[in-house]
Amino acid sequence: MKKKKQKFTILHSNDMHGDFFSEVKEGSSHLIGGLGFLSGYLNKVRQEEENVIYVIAGDMVQGSL
């Protein structure tokens, strides 16, 4: 029996250090970064791809408490 190959997408983040809020890009009114952006990106990839794995390597809140 021939095994079917599986495709998957791995996304990861690390070292956010509690920097969860978006910031205004200097010289612009555009927001960059933040958990809202990250969440939107993850949801977009999950809608476009099958078998998405998201891992967090650590240091999510260090320095924020």
Secondary structure, DSSP 8 states (H G I E B T S, - for coil): --------EEEEE---TT--S-EE-TTSS-EE-SHHHHHHHHHHHHHHSSSEEEEE-S-SSTTT-
